[in-house]
Amino acid sequence: MTPGLLAAVVLLAAAMLFVWSRLRRYRRAEYIRTFNFPPGLYQKLADRRPELTLKDCALVARGLRQFFLAYLASGRKFVSMPSQVADDLWHEFILYTRNYQEFCGHAFGGFLHHTPAVVLGAERRDNAGLRRAWWHACKEENINPRKAARLPLLFALDTKLNIANGFRYAPDCKALRQRGEGGVHCAGDFGDSSVDGGTEGFGDATSSGGDSGSGCGGGGCGGGGGD
């Protein structure tokens, strides 16, 4: 085989691999969007959060799907959960062990471990995960993650449903801070290096090639910790 022919074969193989990878990611994203959660799951969430209606639970499920899509779009890098109520539903879903394991296999090609919901703070690993969640949740709703005029659903859920001890976000906190109002986390902080000295995870997955696996293998990484 001549060098020119060999180069052409290599380029063709690389192009086919790229197309196959993109197609696989698309199929996995569609699986996440259309997956039927186990019967009784919404009622489990309503039992945990009696203030929620079944319609509210369906909205929480949309937020949880957005979190799963963010994990997939990040190339299965570490992604943190920004919503207490979506975290509650995720935890209830995991208790349906067979359904959850099957879902992870089809959606990610590996198990996604649970981690508790967090907000921006001193722990840099959590911050990178939150920034990835923010970036991809915004992209899912065609929001500019660097200058958001509104919140994506995943970051708006706790406020929208008035969740006790929920995490409350605002697109722009300047006015809130000027009035001295606390307890609200600013979306603008996700891209602000002055918050914690870095913006690791903010938009870094845009060049990752999507569903690359990121070295997670069959065991998955994502949440990393246990329940």
C-alpha positions in Angstrom: 0.0 0.0 0.0 1.4 3.4 -1.0 1.8 6.1 1.6 -0.9 8.2 -0.2 -3.4 5.3 -0.1 -2.5 4.5 3.5 -3.2 8.2 4.5 -6.5 8.1 2.6 -7.5 4.9 4.5 -6.6 6.4 7.8 -8.5 9.6 7.1 -11.6 7.6 6.0 -11.4 5.5 9.1 -11.2 8.6 11.3 -14.1 10.2 9.5 -16.2 7.0 9.9 -15.3 6.8 13.6 -16.3 10.5 14.1 -19.7 10.0 12.3 -20.3 6.8 14.3 -19.5 8.6 17.6 -21.8 11.5 16.8 -24.6 9.1 15.8 -24.2 7.1 19.0 -24.3 10.3 21.1 -27.4 11.4 19.3 -29.1 8.1 19.9 -28.2 8.1 23.5 -29.5 11.7 23.9 -32.8 10.6 22.3 -33.0 7.7 24.6 -32.6 10.0 27.6 -35.3 12.4 26.3 -37.8 9.6 25.6 -37.1 7.2 28.4 -40.1 6.1 30.4 -39.4 6.3 34.1 -40.5 3.3 36.2 -44.2 3.3 37.2 -44.6 4.7 40.7 -41.4 6.8 40.6 -43.3 10.1 40.7 -45.4 8.9 43.6 -42.2 8.1 45.5 -41.0 11.7 45.0 -44.5 13.0 46.0 -44.2 10.9 49.2 -40.8 12.5 49.9 -42.0 16.0 49.0 -45.8 16.1 49.8 -46.1 19.7 48.6 -45.5 18.5 45.0 -48.3 17.5 42.6 -47.7 14.7 40.1 -47.5 17.5 37.5 -44.7 19.1 39.5 -43.0 15.7 39.6 -43.1 15.5 35.8 -41.4 18.9 35.7 -38.7 17.6 38.0 -38.2 14.6 35.7 -37.6 17.1 32.9 -34.9 18.7 35.0 -33.3 15.3 35.8 -33.3 14.5 32.1 -31.4 17.8 31.5 -28.8 16.7 34.1 -28.4 13.3 32.4 -28.0 15.1 29.0 -25.4 17.4 30.5 -23.4 14.4 31.7 -23.6 12.8 28.2 -22.7 16.0 26.4 -19.8 16.6 28.7 -18.1 13.4 27.4 -19.1 11.7 30.7 -16.9 14.0 32.7 -17.7 14.8 36.3 -21.0 16.7 36.5 -22.5 18.0 39.7 -26.2 18.2 40.6 -27.5 21.8 41.2 -31.0 21.0 42.3 -32.2 19.5 45.6 -35.5 18.3 44.2 -34.0 16.8 41.0 -31.5 15.1 43.3 -34.4 13.7 45.3 -35.9 12.2 42.1 -32.5 10.9 41.0 -32.0 9.1 44.4 -35.5 7.5 44.2 -34.7 6.4 40.6 -31.5 4.7 41.7 -33.6 2.6 44.2 -35.2 1.0 41.2 -31.8 -0.8 40.8 -32.5 -2.9 37.7 -34.3 0.0 35.8 -31.5 2.4 36.7 -28.7 0.1 35.7 -30.4 -0.6 32.4 -31.0 3.1 31.8 -27.3 3.9 32.5 -26.1 1.2 30.1 -28.2 2.5 27.2 -27.8 6.2 28.0 -24.1 6.4 28.9 -22.5 3.0 28.3 -21.6 2.8 32.0 -23.0 3.4 35.5 -23.5 6.9 36.7 -23.0 7.1 40.4 -25.0 9.4 42.6 -23.5 12.5 44.4 -25.4 14.9 46.6 -26.5 18.3 45.2 -24.0 21.1 45.7 -23.5 24.8 45.0 -20.4 26.8 44.1 -17.9 26.8 46.9 -14.3 26.1 47.9 -14.3 22.5 46.5 -12.9 22.9 43.1 -13.9 19.5 41.8 -17.6 20.2 42.6 -17.2 23.6 41.0 -16.0 22.2 37.7 -18.9 19.7 37.8 -21.4 22.5 38.4 -19.9 24.6 35.6 -20.3 21.7 33.2 -23.9 21.2 34.3 -24.6 24.9 33.8 -22.9 25.1 30.4 -24.7 22.1 28.9 -28.1 22.8 30.5 -27.9 26.3 29.0 -26.9 24.9 25.6 -29.8 22.5 25.8 -32.2 25.5 26.0 -30.3 27.7 23.6 -29.2 30.0 26.4 -25.9 31.8 26.3 -24.1 30.3 29.3 -21.7 33.2 29.5 -24.4 35.8 29.7 -27.7 34.2 30.5 -30.9 36.2 30.4 -32.8 33.4 32.1 -32.1 30.1 33.9 -32.3 26.7 32.4 -34.9 24.4 34.0 -32.4 22.4 36.1 -31.2 25.5 37.9 -34.6 27.1 38.2 -36.5 24.0 39.7 -36.0 24.6 43.4 -37.1 28.2 43.2 -40.0 27.5 40.8 -41.4 24.7 43.1 -40.5 26.5 46.3 -38.4 23.6 47.6 -37.6 23.8 51.3 -33.8 24.1 51.6 -33.6 24.3 47.8 -30.8 26.0 45.9 -31.9 29.3 44.5 -30.3 30.9 41.5 -30.7 34.2 39.6 -29.3 35.0 36.2 -27.9 38.3 37.5 -27.5 39.0 41.2 -26.2 42.6 41.0 -29.5 44.1 42.2 -29.9 41.4 44.8 -26.5 42.0 46.2 -26.9 45.7 46.3 -30.0 45.2 48.4 -28.1 42.8 50.7 -30.3 39.8 49.9 -28.6 36.5 50.6 -29.4 32.9 49.9 -29.4 33.4 46.1 -26.6 32.0 43.9 -25.6 33.9 40.8 -25.5 32.3 37.4 -22.9 34.8 36.4 -20.5 33.4 39.0 -20.1 30.2 36.9 -17.8 32.1 34.4 -16.3 34.4 37.0 -12.7 33.5 38.0 -12.9 35.9 40.9 -15.4 33.6 42.7 -12.9 30.8 43.4 -9.8 31.6 41.3 -10.8 29.5 38.3 -13.4 28.6 35.7 -12.4 24.9 35.3 -15.2 23.0 33.7 -16.9 26.1 32.2 -17.2 25.4 28.5 -14.2 23.0 28.5 -16.2 20.2 27.0 -17.0 22.1 23.8 -13.9 20.6 22.3 -14.1 17.2 23.9 -15.8 15.5 21.0 -19.0 14.7 23.0 -19.4 11.1 23.8 -15.8 10.3 24.0 -15.9 8.3 27.2 -13.2 10.4 28.8 -11.5 7.4 30.1 -14.5 6.3 32.2 -14.8 2.9 30.6 -17.6 0.6 31.5 -17.6 1.6 35.2 -18.6 5.3 34.5 -17.4 8.2 36.5 -19.8 11.1 36.6 -20.9 11.3 40.2 -17.8 9.5 41.5 -19.0 9.2 45.1 -21.7 7.1 46.7 -25.1 8.0 48.0 
